[in-house]
């Protein structure tokens, strides 16, 4: 039977917060989750990936071998705390109904609630049908190269194929029950470099100014409407984030000009098609220019189906609010999970994530645990 420790999201969260798991460090955070899961009978596998003597820590745990198969996903790494906190960011201090610490919202709180919800469910349903798994990584806030993605590949090689995944990212902007994320926009970063010929501004015929074609390139890019959005996604957005020529003089034409941009794109595009478009526009104005592209994630959409409806009903049964289905915001590890199984995201209120004095209410921890437990009941047909 699960221990009282593993059924209490606050106590579990405080144990996680006391681990200084600033990416790429783990400091025992995954072991805290593993101990709670082992206490319920989960088979736990540690999956370190990456080079060197300190590879990225990851964890996969499974209970049961039947169908249906539900997976909870999340991360225990956090961003650096910064300065000026009212309370120790790694103590889990409770004050006036709030628990403070780096990762309370993003997303040790979500992990704690998921583990506690499963513990309560298993305690009430010791011979439940189907299987439950946890995929936890210590590499979400960092480069995300050796975390969720290789764990998913490992799972696929061994036939570990959940029917649905719930990722406990902090999806709610104001109150619990606001939003379920059923998709995310893709993200592309590009660096455009135009090379010219340095020279004196008084003798432009002896030089070639790279800024002029770069300005023309950027004008064409920003005036182009990528799309008008669709039922689930807002219009794609291109934003120039930097223009730099490294020139400290007023009388010198620089030899090189560079611009950086980001495109957040919906499912009407792919990283490949956008890269081709960028290179076409750049080549039209400056054939010698180079375009470096990095795609951190493709757009994806989980079509609302039975599992999303079950989650929505669970949220409404606990909070009295019908959540909106949304695809906005930044990227998450759901962009990797979506290639292997349907995935949705629902967690705590994210108003203080990555901020000084990050915190969540104790009441919201209990409420989210009840939502997750209700969803598990719905998923396995216990209601």
Beta strands, then each sheet from edge to edge (+ up, - down):
strand 1: 43-46
strand 2: 58-63
strand 3: 69-75
strand 4: 94-95
strand 5: 98-100
strand 6: 131-137
strand 7: 164-167
strand 8: 179-181
strand 9: 183-184
strand 10: 186-195
strand 11: 199-200
strand 12: 237-244
strand 13: 252-253
strand 14: 256-265
strand 15: 290-297
strand 16: 300-301
strand 17: 324-326
strand 18: 343-345
strand 19: 359-361
sheet 1: 1+ 2- 6+ 3+ 7+ 18+
sheet 2: 4+ 5- 19+
sheet 3: 8+ 17+
sheet 4: 9+ 16-
sheet 5: 12+ 14- 10+ 15-
sheet 6: 11+ 13-
end
